[in-house]
Amino acid sequence: MTDASHLTGSASAPLVFGDLQGCCDPFRQLLKKAAPARDTPLWFVGDLINRGPKSLQTLRDVIALGARATVVLGNHDLNLLSVAAGLRKPKKGDTLDDILAAPDATDLIEWVRHKPVAHFEHGALMVHAGVLPQWDVTMTLELAHELERALRAPNWKETLAELYGNEPHCWDDTLKGMDRLRVTYNALTRIRFCTPDGAMEFANNGGPSAAPPGYLPWFDVPGRRTRDTTIVFGHWAALGLMIRDDVLCLDSGCVWGNKLSAVLLTADPKQRVVTQVSCAMKK
């Protein structure tokens, strides 16, 4: 792929990137290889930073794209906020120090904190991890906006401190307060498997075959209310690049030495173009 803009109906179709995770050099290579037209929106499924070798430069590159870039937050991006707020200590393998030590660290953190956790446009819903089967697009966006408002509020550190935890592990229309926000956070940024009733499981990060008894990938739940909407996500390196008409997983494991992927998200699935580059780093 040298210039995707010549494809029919693709002039305004976004080019969606998988989890960058601080892999700045492959990102630059992929952007050059895909060669999107100047008016092509660039979407990112979250986890811009962490684990890769150049988290700070990756973050700066995406910020430099300005309004052209649409980013949803992933669990690693939110982990940066937690570490910056003093709520958590960096984990082994984290590569956040260069961001936290940057002279403009406060501005960088503020930029991250004000990004959305879900985005709907061009008939596609972009989240980092997934959605619960009981949610349609309207409900997903409503819940996402609630979480976004909480993370942008003056007491955002208190909110963030209460988000961590696996309970409640399923959706209930009567949920309120932090329980409601926590379920939203876990679904949008952490989910891989759930039961047909939407009960989430967080212990397994293997591929679909690793599903515990009674669980299945969230996107394969029968009757999922977003089944008629294209959902774009990342988060699941063991699943890898998966291109279906209704769901696209773009986490092809760059930070694990595999590939970094981007897809031109045309309305017609037959016109979607995949571009990839190899990633040299191995974890």
C-alpha positions as CSV (number, residue, x, y, z in Angstrom):
1,M,0.0,0.0,0.0
2,T,1.5,3.3,-1.0
3,D,-1.5,5.7,-1.0
4,A,-4.9,4.5,0.2
5,S,-6.7,7.7,-0.7
6,H,-7.4,6.5,-4.3
7,L,-9.8,3.8,-3.1
8,T,-13.5,4.5,-3.8
9,G,-15.2,6.2,-0.9
10,S,-12.1,6.2,1.3
11,A,-11.2,9.9,1.2
12,S,-12.5,10.5,4.7
13,A,-12.1,6.9,6.0
14,P,-9.8,6.8,9.0
15,L,-6.6,5.0,9.2
16,V,-6.7,3.0,12.4
17,F,-3.5,2.0,14.3
18,G,-3.1,-0.8,16.7
19,D,-1.5,-0.6,20.1
20,L,1.8,1.4,19.8
21,Q,3.0,0.9,23.4
22,G,6.0,3.1,23.0
23,C,7.2,1.5,19.8
24,C,8.0,4.8,18.1
25,D,10.3,3.6,15.3
26,P,7.8,1.0,14.0
27,F,5.0,3.6,14.2
28,R,7.0,6.1,12.1
29,Q,7.8,3.3,9.6
30,L,4.1,2.3,9.4
31,L,2.9,5.8,8.9
32,K,5.4,6.3,6.1
33,K,4.5,2.9,4.5
34,A,0.7,3.5,4.7
35,A,1.2,7.0,3.2
36,P,-2.3,8.3,4.0
37,A,-3.6,11.4,2.3
38,R,-3.2,14.6,4.3
39,D,-6.9,14.7,5.0
40,T,-7.1,11.1,6.3
41,P,-8.0,11.0,10.0
42,L,-5.7,8.9,12.1
43,W,-7.3,6.8,14.8
44,F,-5.5,5.0,17.7
45,V,-7.0,2.2,19.7
46,G,-5.2,3.1,23.0
47,D,-2.1,2.0,24.8
48,L,0.0,4.6,23.1
49,I,2.7,4.1,25.7
50,N,4.4,1.7,28.0
51,R,6.5,-1.5,27.7
52,G,8.1,-0.2,24.5
53,P,11.5,1.6,24.4
54,K,10.3,5.2,23.4
55,S,7.1,6.0,25.3
56,L,7.8,9.7,25.5
57,Q,8.6,10.2,21.9
58,T,5.6,8.1,20.8
59,L,3.4,10.3,22.9
60,R,4.9,13.4,21.4
61,D,4.5,12.1,17.9
62,V,0.8,11.5,18.4
63,I,0.2,14.8,20.1
64,A,2.0,16.5,17.2
65,L,-0.7,15.2,14.9
66,G,-3.1,17.6,16.5
67,A,-6.8,17.4,15.6
68,R,-6.0,14.8,13.0
69,A,-5.5,12.2,15.7
70,T,-8.3,10.5,17.5
71,V,-7.2,8.5,20.5
72,V,-9.1,6.4,23.0
73,L,-7.5,5.5,26.3
74,G,-6.2,2.0,27.0
75,N,-5.3,0.4,30.3
76,H,-1.6,1.4,29.9
77,D,-2.5,5.0,29.3
78,L,-4.6,5.0,32.5
79,N,-1.8,3.3,34.3
80,L,0.4,6.3,33.4
81,L,-2.2,8.5,35.0
82,S,-2.2,6.4,38.2
83,V,1.5,6.4,38.5
84,A,1.7,10.1,37.9
85,A,-1.0,10.7,40.5
86,G,1.0,8.6,43.0
87,L,-1.7,6.0,43.2
88,R,0.4,3.1,41.9
89,K,4.1,2.3,41.6
90,P,5.5,1.4,38.2
91,K,5.4,-2.3,37.5
92,K,8.4,-4.3,36.3
93,G,8.7,-3.7,32.5
94,D,7.0,-0.3,32.6
95,T,8.7,2.4,30.5
96,L,7.0,5.5,31.9
97,D,10.0,7.2,33.5
98,D,10.9,9.4,30.5
99,I,7.3,10.8,30.4
100,L,7.2,11.4,34.2
101,A,10.6,13.1,34.1
102,A,9.9,15.3,31.0
103,P,9.9,19.1,31.7
104,D,6.4,19.3,30.4
105,A,5.2,16.1,32.2
106,T,2.2,18.0,33.6
107,D,1.0,19.0,30.2
108,L,1.5,15.5,28.8
109,I,-0.5,14.0,31.7
110,E,-3.3,16.6,31.1
111,W,-3.4,15.7,27.4
112,V,-3.8,12.0,28.2
113,R,-6.4,12.6,30.9
114,H,-8.7,14.5,28.5
115,K,-8.8,11.8,25.8
116,P,-12.0,9.8,25.4
117,V,-12.5,6.1,26.2
118,A,-14.8,5.5,23.3
119,H,-15.3,7.1,19.9
120,F,-18.1,6.6,17.3
121,E,-17.8,8.0,13.8
122,H,-17.9,6.7,10.2
123,G,-20.3,4.0,11.4
124,A,-17.6,2.5,13.6
125,L,-17.2,2.3,17.3
126,M,-13.6,2.4,18.6
127,V,-12.7,1.3,22.1
128,H,-9.5,-0.1,23.6
129,A,-10.7,-3.6,24.7
130,G,-14.4,-4.3,24.1
131,V,-18.1,-3.7,25.1
132,L,-20.5,-5.8,27.1
133,P,-23.2,-7.6,25.2
134,Q,-26.1,-5.7,26.9
135,W,-24.8,-2.3,25.6
136,D,-25.7,-0.8,22.2
137,V,-23.7,2.0,20.8
138,T,-25.8,4.7,22.5
139,M,-25.4,3.1,25.9
140,T,-21.7,2.5,25.3
141,L,-21.1,6.2,24.5
142,E,-23.3,7.3,27.4
143,L,-21.3,5.3,29.9
144,A,-18.0,6.3,28.2
145,H,-18.9,10.0,28.6
146,E,-19.7,9.4,32.3
147,L,-16.2,8.0,32.8
148,E,-14.6,10.7,30.8
149,R,-16.3,13.4,32.8
150,A,-15.1,11.8,36.0
151,L,-11.5,11.5,34.8
152,R,-11.5,15.2,33.7
153,A,-13.0,16.5,36.9
154,P,-10.9,18.2,39.7
155,N,-11.2,15.1,41.9
156,W,-9.9,12.8,39.1
157,K,-7.3,11.2,41.3
158,E,-9.9,10.1,43.8
159,T,-11.9,8.6,41.0
160,L,-8.9,6.8,39.5
161,A,-8.0,5.3,42.8
162,E,-11.5,3.7,43.0
163,L,-11.6,2.3,39.5
164,Y,-9.3,-0.6,40.1
165,G,-10.9,-3.9,41.0
166,N,-12.8,-6.7,39.4
167,E,-16.2,-6.2,41.1
168,P,-18.9,-5.7,40.1
169,H,-17.9,-8.1,37.2
170,C,-21.1,-7.7,35.2
171,W,-23.5,-5.0,34.1
172,D,-26.7,-4.1,35.9
173,D,-29.0,-1.2,35.0
174,T,-29.3,-0.2,38.6
175,L,-25.5,0.3,39.1
176,K,-24.6,3.8,40.4
177,G,-21.5,5.7,41.4
178,M,-18.2,4.1,41.4
179,D,-19.6,0.6,40.8
180,R,-21.0,1.9,37.5
181,L,-17.8,3.6,36.5
182,R,-15.7,0.6,37.4
183,V,-17.7,-1.7,35.2
184,T,-17.4,0.8,32.4
185,Y,-13.7,1.1,32.9
186,N,-13.2,-2.7,33.0
187,A,-15.3,-3.3,29.9
188,L,-13.8,-0.6,27.7
189,T,-10.2,-1.1,28.7
190,R,-9.7,-4.6,30.1
191,I,-12.3,-7.1,28.8
192,R,-11.4,-10.2,26.7
193,F,-13.8,-12.9,27.8
194,C,-17.3,-12.9,29.3
195,T,-20.2,-15.2,29.7
196,P,-23.3,-15.0,27.5
197,D,-24.8,-12.9,30.3
198,G,-21.9,-10.5,30.2
199,A,-20.0,-11.5,33.4
200,M,-16.4,-10.5,32.8
201,E,-13.2,-12.5,33.5
202,F,-9.8,-10.9,33.8
203,A,-7.3,-13.7,34.7
204,N,-6.8,-15.0,31.2
205,N,-4.9,-13.1,28.5
206,G,-4.4,-15.9,26.0
207,G,-6.1,-16.4,22.7
208,P,-9.7,-17.4,22.2
209,S,-8.9,-21.0,23.0
210,A,-7.9,-19.9,26.5
211,A,-11.4,-19.1,27.4
212,P,-12.4,-20.6,30.8
213,P,-15.5,-22.9,30.8
214,G,-18.6,-20.9,30.2
215,Y,-16.8,-17.9,28.8
216,L,-16.2,-16.8,25.2
217,P,-14.6,-13.8,23.5
218,W,-16.8,-10.8,24.2
219,F,-17.4,-10.2,20.4
220,D,-18.7,-13.7,19.9
221,V,-21.5,-13.5,22.5
222,P,-24.8,-14.4,20.8
223,G,-27.2,-11.4,20.6
224,R,-24.5,-8.8,21.3
225,R,-26.4,-5.5,20.9
226,T,-23.5,-3.9,18.9
227,R,-23.4,-6.8,16.4
228,D,-24.6,-4.5,13.6
229,T,-21.9,-1.9,14.3
230,T,-18.2,-2.3,13.3
231,I,-16.2,-2.3,16.4
232,V,-12.5,-1.5,16.3
233,F,-10.3,-2.4,19.3
234,G,-6.8,-3.5,20.4
235,H,-5.6,-4.8,23.8
236,W,-5.5,-8.5,22.9
237,A,-2.1,-9.3,21.5
238,A,-2.7,-13.1,21.8
239,L,-5.7,-12.7,19.5
240,G,-3.6,-10.7,17.1
241,L,-4.8,-9.0,13.9
242,M,-8.3,-10.1,13.3
243,I,-10.3,-8.6,10.4
244,R,-14.0,-9.3,10.3
245,D,-16.8,-7.2,8.8
246,D,-18.2,-6.5,12.3
247,V,-15.0,-6.4,14.5
248,L,-11.4,-5.5,13.9
249,C,-8.7,-6.3,16.4
250,L,-5.5,-4.3,15.6
251,D,-3.2,-5.4,18.4
252,S,-0.7,-7.5,16.5
253,G,1.9,-7.6,19.3
254,C,4.5,-5.1,18.1
255,V,5.9,-4.7,21.7
256,W,6.3,-8.5,21.7
257,G,8.4,-8.5,18.6
258,N,5.6,-9.2,16.1
259,K,4.0,-6.6,13.9
260,L,2.4,-3.2,14.1
261,S,-0.8,-2.9,12.1
262,A,-3.0,-0.2,10.6
263,V,-6.3,-0.6,8.7
264,L,-8.0,1.9,6.4
265,L,-11.5,1.7,7.8
266,T,-13.6,2.1,4.7
267,A,-17.4,1.7,5.0
268,D,-17.2,-1.2,2.6
269,P,-15.3,-4.1,4.3
270,K,-14.1,-5.3,0.9
271,Q,-12.1,-2.1,0.4
272,R,-10.3,-2.1,3.8
273,V,-6.6,-2.1,3.4
274,V,-4.2,-3.6,6.0
275,T,-0.6,-2.2,6.3
276,Q,1.9,-3.8,8.6
277,V,5.6,-3.4,9.6
278,S,7.8,-5.8,11.5
279,C,8.9,-4.9,15.1
280,A,12.3,-5.9,16.2
281,M,11.9,-5.6,20.0
282,K,11.4,-8.8,21.9
283,K,10.0,-8.9,25.5
